[in-house]
Amino acid sequence: MTEVTTTESKKTFFDDIERLRGFACILVLIQHIAWICPLRFTYNIVPAWLLDGTGGVHIFLAISGFVITLSLKDKLKMAQQTLFSERFNACKDMLFSFYKRRAYRLFPVLLAVMALLGVFLACTEKDTAWVMAFLRLPIEVFCGCYNDVMQFFCGPEKLHFYGPGPFWYLAVVIQFYVIWPIVLIICKNDNARMLTSLCLGFLFLFIVQPVVTSYCGYRYYFIYNNLSELFFGSFLAFVYDRNAAHKSNKFSMLMAFLLVMAVWFYPNVMNEKYFMAHTVVSIASIFTLICATFFAGSFNIPVLGKIFDFLGRRSYSFYAVQLTLANITVWFTNSIFFPKESMNEYGFYVAQLLIFLVVLLIVSDLMYRFLEKPFGKRNN
């Protein structure tokens, strides 16, 4: 295969990953519409089986495991020594570089969202009880406990604290980013790494998630309930053949669409109180990633493909700032600055939703241009 063909194949591959991220962005946005407008309005514009789904973030997790492991795979070739201490010493510079890139990727946007939310709360909240919970956020995210304790300051009676709600995802992936490179170094070769990824994926998917959930109740935000996608994504990174496996056919595109719909449909059929519901979401998310990585053009749908690509490149900012902007939009449209008295209820909620969508697209694009891209260049 010529160099040009290889380059084009690589570009197509990463375009497909971006489009899958964009699709996941739309799924998450649909779910969060219920946090913007009342359910009596939301259910009139979004089918219940789509609104109640939880698969969008799980697709993000699967992609993270795949992309991160793929980026580390070639660099781990330097770790061929017999002893772990020797492999670790050979990879110290690689580890430092990896952690620095992840910090540049995650924290500028995280701090920007916190600053925006902090200014909003300082201007609108008379009760200063929010300050301590707000200051705890970075520590809890970094320590991986935010997805456990968020319920204590992020309940329905405290709507403002839904702003940092998406940070539970960061609490999961940061733990993975910190520990996983070291686990890969502990393994002596790619075969051991691939087997470890697969075994951990099955362990959390079919044993840890269902067993612990059956005894402790359904805990969507707990770390152990969200690790299997990362491990299976890592496994796919080792089995992925960029030149031979990335093919294009119409059947694969149809299968991709059907499998993505399964991410949302089955959790509704299997009530999430049942211990296997989360497992079904994980399986569907992994199959969705397989379609995007092993079949070229799976999400390159006319018109929609460009939308997926646009959102995919801004997916982190789009996801992180979403609920903070929802808080601001709800406050603004319910304040004296918005003439809701001259509108009927349905027209008011339509206007509220449109304002939110426009602001979300503008802010996420600005964050992408002035935070993600500049700090991303420091990764190189």
N, C-alpha and C positions, 0 to 999 in steps of 0.2 A: 504494500500500500504506500502510495506516495506521501510525502510530507504534507502537501496541500490537503489531500484527502483526510489524513489523520487530524490535521488542525480543524477542518470543517466538521469532522465527526465529534471532536471534543467540544466545539462550540455548540453543536446541536444538542449534545448531551447536557451541558450546563444550562442551555435555554430551556430544555424540558424540565429540569429541576426548578428553575425559576418560575415556570408556568404552574408547576404543581404547588409551589408556595403561594402563588397568586390565587389559585383555586381554593387552597386552605384558608386564605384571608377572607374570601367571600363566605365560606362556610361559617367561620368564626363571627363575621359581621352579622350574618343572618341570625345566629343564636343571640347575639347581643342586642338586636333590635328590641327585644323584650325589656331590656334595661333602659331603653330610651322612651318608649311609648307604652301605655297600658296594654295589658294582654287582650282586652276586648277589641282594641284597634289592631294589634299585631296579628292576632289569629285571623283577621279578615284579609290580610295581605300575604301571609306566609302560612303554608300548610303546617299543621301541628307536628307531623312526622319529621319535617325539616327543621322546624324551630327548636324542637326538643333534643336534637342530636348533639353529640359531644365530640365528634370525630375530627374536627378541624385541627385542634391543637395536637392531637395524636399523630396527625400527618407531619406536623412541624417536628415532633420528637423523632419520628422515624427518619426524616430528612437529616436532622442534626447528627444522629448516630452514623448515618451513611457518609455524609460529607466530611465530618471530622475524622472518621477512621480512614477514609480515602486519602485525606490530606496527610495523615501520619504514616500511612502504609509504606510509601517509598522511603521516607526518612528513617524508618526503623531498620532499614537494611544495614545501617552502620552498626546495629546492635547484634553482632554475630558471636560475641564471646560466650564462653561456657558459664562463667559465674555471673550472677545478677549484679553484683557490685561493679564488675567490669562493664557490663552492658549499661548500667545506670551512668557511670562516668562518661561513657562514650556518647550518651544522649543528653547530657546536662544542658548543653547549649541549645539543642533542639527543644527540650522541655521549656527552658526560659523563653525562647522565641514563641512557642505555642501559647504559653500563658499570657505573654504580652499581647499577642494578636487577639486572643479571646477578650482580654480586658479592654482593648481599644474597640472591639466590636460591641461589647455589651454595656459598659458603664457610661460612656458619654450620653447615650440615649436614655438610659435608666435615670441618670442624674438630671437630665433635662426635663423628663416627665415629672420627677419628684419636685423640681423647682416650680414647674407650672402648677402642679397640684397644691404645693405649699402656698404660693401666692394667692391662688383662688380661695383656699381655706382661710388664710389670714384675712382676706377681704370680706368674707361672707359668714364665717363662723364666730359667734360671740363666745361660745363655750370653748375654752382653751384645752379641754381634755384631749383633743385630737393630737396635740403637739407631741406627747410622749410616744403614742402609737406610731406617729409619723416618723419620729426619729429612730424608732426601732426597725423600720423597714429595711434599710440597707444591710444591717447586721443579720436580720432574719433571712433575707434573701441569700446572702453569702454563706450563712451557716446551714441553709437548706431546711429551716424550720418554719418558714413563712407559710408554706402550704399546709402546715399543721395548725398553727395558732391563729391564722387569719380570721377564723370564725369568731374569735373573741373581740375583734374590732372591725369586722367587715360584714356585719349582719344587715338584714333589711331595714332595721330601724336606724342604721347609720349609713345612709346612701352614699355620702361623700367618700367613704372609705372603699367603695367599689372602684374608685379611680385607679388605685394600684393593684386591683384584682388580678390582672394578667401577670403580675410578678411571680405568681406561684410557678409559672413555667420556668422562669429564671432560677428559682430555688431548686428545681429538678436538674436542669441542664448544667448549672454551675458545679454541682456535685459530680456530675458525670465528667465534665471537662477537667476537673481537678484530679480525679481518681483514675479515669480510664487510660490516659497515656502511660501511667505507671504500671497498670495491669498489663498493658501491651508489652512493656519492656520486660516485665517479669517472665512473660512467655518467651520461649527460646526462638521460635520461628513463626512464620505465617500460618502454618498448619495448626500449631497450638493456639495461636490467636483466634483463628477462625472457629476452632472447636470450642474455645472458651466463650466466644460471643454467642454461639448457638446454644450452648448449655445454659448460660445465664439467661438468655432469652426465654427458653422453655421453662426454666426454674421459676422466673417471675410471672410468666404468662399463665402457666397451668398449675402452679403450686402456691406461690406466695400470694398472688392477687386473690384467687378464689377462696383459699383456705382462710387467710387472715380476714378477708371481707366477711366470710360466713360467720366468723367468731366475733369480730369487732364491729360489724356493721359496715355499710358502704361509706368509704372515705375517698371521695374522688381526688382530693388534693394531696393526699399522702404521697411521699416519694416512691414508696414501694409499688404503688399502683400505676406508676408512669415510667418505669424503667425498661420494660420488655421491648417497647418500640425502639429505644435507643440501642439495645443490644442486638436486636434483629437487623436494624439498619446497619450496624457495624458488620454483622455477618455478611450482609449483601455486598458490602464494600470489598470483602475479600474474594467473593465468588464472581464479582462483576468483571466481565471481559469487554473492555471499552470498544475494541474493534470488531469482535465477532458477534457479540450479543445484542448490540444496539441496532435493531432492525426496525423497519417501518411496514405496517400493514393495517388495513382498515379494521380487521377483526380485533387487533390489539387495542385500537382506539375505542371500539365499542365496549370491550371488556373493561377498559380503564373507567369509562363512564359508569358502567353497571356496578363496578366494585366500589367506586367512590360513593354512589348512592347507598350501597350497603352499609357504609360507615355510619350513615344517618338513619337508615330505615330500621336496622336490627335493634339498636338500643331502645327504640320506641316499642317494638314488638316484644322484646325481652325487657320488661320493666327493670330499671337499674337497681331495684331492691334485690333482684336475683344476683347471685354471686358470679354468674357467667357473663352478665351483660358487658362488663368492662373488658372481659377477655375477647368477646366478639368485636368490640370496637378496635382493639389492638390488632387482631388478625386482619380486619378489613383495611386498616391503615397500612399495614405491611404490604398487602397485595396491591394497594394503590401505588406505593413506592416502587414495587416491582414493575408495574406497568410503565411508570415514568422513566425508569432507569434502563430497562431492558428492551423497550420498544420505542423507537424514535417517533416523535410526533404525536404521542398519545394525547397530549393536551394542546396541540397546535390546531385548535378548532378555529375556523374562519371567524373573524371579528373578536370572538371571545379569547382567542389565543393572545392577541395583543393586549387585551385587558388583563389577562392572567400574568403576562410578562411584566406589564407596568406595575401591578400590585406586588408581584413576586420580588422585584428588586427593592421595593420599599416595605417589604413584609414585616420586618422587625419594628420599624417606627410605626407602621400602620397598626400593628397589634398592640404595642406597648402603650401608645397614647390614646387608644380608642375609648376606654371607659372614663378616663380623665376628661376628655372632650365631651363625653356623654353627660357627665356631671355639670360641666359648664353650660352646655346647650340647654339642659333641662332647667337650670337656674335662670338663664337668660330669657328663655321663652315663657317662663312663669313669672317673670318680674315685670315691673312697670315699664320696662324699656321695649316690650313687645306687645303690640296692640291685639291681644287675643280676644278682647271684648267684642271686636267687630267681626269675629269669625265663629263659625259653628265648630262643634267639637271635632268632627272628622277633618275639616279644613285646617284646624289648629295643629292636629297631630301630623298631618301631611307636611305642613310647613316646618314643624319641629324636626321631623325626620330629614327633610331636604337640607335644612340648615346644617344639621349634624353631618350629613354626608359630604357636603361641600367643604365645610371646615376641616373634616377629617382628611380629605384628599389633599387640601392645601397644606395643612400642618405636617402631615406625614411626608409630603414631597419636600418641604423645606428642611425637615429634620434629616431626610436622606441626603439632600444636596450639601447641607452645611455641617452635618455631624458624621453621618455614616461614611460618606465618600471621603472627606478629608482625613478622618481617623483611619479609614481603611487603607489609605495610601501609606500610612506609617507601618502597616503590617508588612509591606514589601521591602 
